[in-house]
Structure formats: C-alpha cells, structure tokens
Amino acid sequence: MTTTQQIIRQKLQSTFSPLHLEVIDESHMHSVPEGAESHFKVVLVSDAFQGETLINRHRQVNKVLTEELQGDVHGLALHTLTPEDWFNRGGTVPDSPECLGGSKQSV
C-alpha cells in the first residue's frame, strides 16, 4: 500500500525535479489518531522556483497536491527554495513549532 507520504514525494519529484526533497510526516506532533498521515513538512529545492515569489511557489506545490489537500492532509509546512536559497541557508530550514491545537492547547 502506498502511503500519503510516498504519494506526496512522487508527485513533487516528478513535477519539480528537485535538487533536494524531504517529505517529513509530522502527524505524531499533533492531536491526531496514531497512524494518521495528516501533517507534513516539505523541504523542496528546485530551479523551478527561480524568479518566483514565495506565494507563487506555495501555489505551485498546492496545485500539484490538490487531491491530498482535499483529503486527509490537514497541515502542510512548505519550505520552497531555489538552489541558491538552499546553499545560502547552509542546507537547513527551521524546525516546525510545537502543536498548540486540539487537546494540546494550554488553558
């Protein structure tokens, strides 16, 4: 059985031919049932983003993942970079913040 994580990876790989691609399932960090594939962090480094604004980069990714975003994927943290951006950052992106929603929210 193909997982949502694998589907996301395949679609982004075939569409953007990335220099670097990470699709990280962060569902365990959220108030979801065990085994849920609902929250992902995507690090996508591609020449396709040259000259594109951040919002347009995100729109491109969201368009490719329309089906997943209309399904079980609830959260998608996007880090869409050109190769130059990636190298200037030393090949790193920030960690995702702790989830404060659902039962994890403090009173």
Order of alpha helices (4+ residues) and beta strands (2+ residues): alpha-beta-beta-alpha-alpha-beta-alpha
